[in-house]
Amino acid sequence: MIDELQKGRDVAVVSDAGTPAISDPGFRLVRAAIENNITVVPVPGPSALITALVATGLPTDEFFFAGFLPSRTGARQSRLRELASIPATLIFYEAPHRLAGTLKDAHSILGEREAVVARELTKLHEELRRGKLSELAEHYSREEARGEVVLVIDRTTIDEGLSVSKEKLSIAAIVERYEAEGLDHRAALKKAARDLGLSRAAAYRQLLAERASS
């Protein structure tokens, strides 16, 4: 599919049931397209949160929709602390004039994470801006967002000590790193699977394949 897209062709992802890429292999195609700088355009879904999520390239196997965060800073920070430990992709709706403050608070409370600001989905000025929370906070402190906004935040904190992203590491390397941090093998495999947007069974099969080929 990536070869076809790079040749200039269009590819539509459809499903015989439900929305493509929600706990679905379509997630891996979206991720591959983003990594190859190919534009991903979502079609209208059952709601803005699903339309945004399928185009972000962030894990779709588990997600938590938290609606709008409180408008007051203290209450917003308190709510983010409650959500910080949820092992799922976080999705919020946000008012444009509060987006910069929300991103700043999210970075402060949740730590550095990958995130996507999806704006004006399915409309003329649709935009999906991807980056770290700190980068997005800095951008929207200079340029106020317009229109309807969906904020999607990855469930894992970026380890600044890694020279490459987890997505570019083998699953065996990720498992070994978590084991070195003190997790047992089963917990390390489960966490690595979540990082890569895989089911535990798929992650286990991939781990066996990597070890067999090494």
C-alpha positions as CSV (number, residue, x, y, z in Angstrom):
1,M,0.0,0.0,0.0
2,I,2.8,2.4,0.8
3,D,4.4,1.7,-2.5
4,E,1.2,2.5,-4.3
5,L,0.7,5.7,-2.3
6,Q,4.3,6.9,-3.0
7,K,3.5,6.4,-6.7
8,G,0.7,9.0,-6.4
9,R,-2.3,6.7,-6.1
10,D,-5.0,7.1,-3.5
11,V,-5.9,4.3,-1.1
12,A,-9.2,4.1,0.8
13,V,-9.4,2.0,3.9
14,V,-12.8,0.5,4.5
15,S,-14.2,-2.1,6.9
16,D,-17.0,-4.6,6.6
17,A,-18.0,-3.7,10.2
18,G,-17.3,-0.7,12.3
19,T,-14.7,2.1,11.8
20,P,-11.4,1.1,10.2
21,A,-8.3,1.4,12.5
22,I,-10.2,1.1,15.8
23,S,-8.6,-2.0,17.4
24,D,-8.0,-3.0,13.8
25,P,-4.9,-3.6,11.5
26,G,-5.8,-0.3,9.7
27,F,-3.9,1.4,12.6
28,R,-0.6,0.0,11.3
29,L,-1.3,1.3,7.8
30,V,-2.1,4.8,9.1
31,R,1.1,4.7,11.2
32,A,3.2,3.6,8.2
33,A,1.7,6.3,6.0
34,I,2.5,9.0,8.6
35,E,6.1,7.7,8.9
36,N,6.4,8.0,5.1
37,N,5.0,11.6,5.1
38,I,1.8,10.5,3.4
39,T,-1.3,12.6,4.1
40,V,-4.0,10.7,6.0
41,V,-7.5,12.1,5.6
42,P,-10.3,10.7,7.8
43,V,-13.9,10.5,6.5
44,P,-16.8,11.4,8.7
45,G,-17.1,8.9,11.5
46,P,-19.8,8.3,14.2
47,S,-18.3,11.3,16.2
48,A,-15.4,13.7,16.0
49,L,-13.4,11.8,18.6
50,I,-13.4,8.6,16.4
51,T,-12.8,10.6,13.2
52,A,-9.7,12.2,14.9
53,L,-8.4,9.1,16.5
54,V,-8.2,7.0,13.3
55,A,-6.0,9.6,11.6
56,T,-3.6,10.3,14.4
57,G,-1.3,7.3,14.2
58,L,-1.6,6.9,17.9
59,P,-2.6,3.5,19.4
60,T,-6.3,2.7,18.9
61,D,-6.7,-0.5,20.8
62,E,-7.5,1.2,24.1
63,F,-8.7,4.9,24.4
64,F,-10.4,7.0,26.9
65,F,-12.7,9.9,26.0
66,A,-12.7,12.6,28.7
67,G,-14.9,15.2,27.0
68,F,-14.0,18.8,27.8
69,L,-11.5,19.6,30.5
70,P,-12.5,22.2,33.2
71,S,-11.9,25.8,32.1
72,R,-10.2,26.8,35.3
73,T,-6.5,26.0,35.5
74,G,-6.6,24.4,39.0
75,A,-9.5,22.2,38.2
76,R,-8.1,21.3,34.8
77,Q,-4.8,20.2,36.4
78,S,-6.6,18.2,39.0
79,R,-8.6,16.4,36.3
80,L,-5.4,15.7,34.3
81,R,-3.8,14.1,37.5
82,E,-6.8,11.8,37.7
83,L,-6.2,10.7,34.1
84,A,-2.4,10.4,34.1
85,S,-2.3,6.8,35.1
86,I,-4.9,5.5,32.6
87,P,-3.1,3.1,30.2
88,A,-5.0,4.3,27.1
89,T,-4.8,7.0,24.4
90,L,-6.5,10.1,25.9
91,I,-9.0,12.1,23.8
92,F,-10.4,15.5,24.7
93,Y,-12.6,18.2,23.1
94,E,-11.3,21.7,23.7
95,A,-12.2,25.3,23.0
96,P,-9.7,27.0,20.7
97,H,-8.9,29.8,23.1
98,R,-8.1,27.3,25.9
99,L,-6.0,25.0,23.8
100,A,-2.6,26.5,24.6
101,G,-3.3,26.4,28.3
102,T,-4.5,22.8,28.2
103,L,-1.4,21.7,26.3
104,K,0.9,23.4,28.8
105,D,-1.0,21.8,31.7
106,A,-1.0,18.4,30.0
107,H,2.8,18.6,29.5
108,S,3.3,19.6,33.1
109,I,1.0,16.9,34.5
110,L,1.3,14.0,32.1
111,G,5.0,14.5,31.1
112,E,6.3,14.6,27.6
113,R,4.1,12.6,25.3
114,E,3.3,12.5,21.6
115,A,0.0,14.2,20.8
116,V,-2.1,15.4,17.9
117,V,-4.3,18.5,17.6
118,A,-7.1,17.7,15.1
119,R,-8.9,20.8,13.9
120,E,-11.9,21.4,11.7
121,L,-12.1,17.7,10.7
122,T,-13.8,17.0,7.4
123,K,-14.0,20.7,6.7
124,L,-12.2,23.0,4.2
125,H,-9.4,24.0,6.7
126,E,-8.9,20.5,8.2
127,E,-5.6,20.2,10.0
128,L,-3.8,17.5,12.0
129,R,-0.8,18.9,13.7
130,R,1.4,16.2,15.3
131,G,4.2,16.7,17.8
132,K,5.3,16.4,21.4
133,L,3.1,18.2,24.0
134,S,5.8,20.7,24.7
135,E,6.1,21.5,20.9
136,L,2.4,21.9,20.5
137,A,2.1,24.0,23.6
138,E,4.7,26.3,22.2
139,H,3.1,26.5,18.8
140,Y,-0.4,27.3,20.0
141,S,1.0,29.9,22.5
142,R,2.1,31.8,19.4
143,E,-0.8,31.0,17.1
144,E,-4.3,30.7,18.4
145,A,-6.3,27.7,17.0
146,R,-9.5,28.3,15.2
147,G,-12.6,26.1,14.8
148,E,-13.5,22.8,16.5
149,V,-10.6,21.0,18.2
150,V,-10.0,17.4,19.2
151,L,-6.8,16.8,21.3
152,V,-5.4,13.2,21.2
153,I,-2.6,12.3,23.6
154,D,-0.5,9.1,23.6
155,R,-0.7,6.9,26.7
156,T,3.0,6.6,27.2
157,T,5.6,9.1,28.3
158,I,8.5,9.6,26.0
159,D,11.8,8.4,27.4
160,E,14.2,11.2,26.6
161,G,17.1,8.8,27.2
162,L,16.3,6.8,24.0
163,S,18.1,7.9,20.9
164,V,15.3,6.5,18.7
165,S,11.6,6.2,19.3
166,K,10.1,3.0,20.6
167,E,8.3,2.5,17.4
168,K,11.6,2.1,15.6
169,L,13.0,-0.5,18.1
170,S,12.4,-4.2,17.9
171,I,9.8,-5.5,20.3
172,A,12.5,-7.6,21.9
173,A,14.5,-4.5,22.7
174,I,11.5,-2.8,24.2
175,V,10.8,-5.8,26.4
176,E,14.4,-6.1,27.5
177,R,14.4,-2.4,28.5
178,Y,11.2,-2.8,30.6
179,E,12.7,-5.9,32.2
180,A,15.8,-4.0,33.0
181,E,13.6,-1.4,34.8
182,G,12.3,-4.1,37.0
183,L,9.1,-5.5,35.3
184,D,8.6,-9.2,35.0
185,H,8.6,-10.7,31.5
186,R,4.8,-10.8,31.2
187,A,4.3,-7.2,32.4
188,A,7.1,-6.0,30.1
189,L,5.6,-7.7,27.1
190,K,2.2,-6.3,27.8
191,K,3.6,-2.7,28.1
192,A,5.6,-3.1,24.9
193,A,2.5,-4.3,23.1
194,R,0.6,-1.2,24.3
195,D,3.5,1.0,23.1
196,L,3.3,-0.5,19.6
197,G,-0.5,-0.7,19.4
198,L,-0.5,-4.5,19.2
199,S,-2.6,-7.1,21.0
200,R,-0.6,-9.1,23.6
201,A,-0.9,-12.2,21.4
202,A,0.4,-10.4,18.3
203,A,3.2,-8.9,20.3
204,Y,4.2,-12.4,21.6
205,R,4.2,-13.8,18.0
206,Q,6.4,-10.9,16.8
207,L,8.7,-11.4,19.8
208,L,9.1,-15.1,18.9
209,A,9.7,-14.3,15.2
210,E,12.4,-11.7,16.1
211,R,14.2,-14.2,18.4
212,A,14.0,-17.0,15.8
213,S,15.6,-14.8,13.2
214,S,18.3,-13.4,15.5
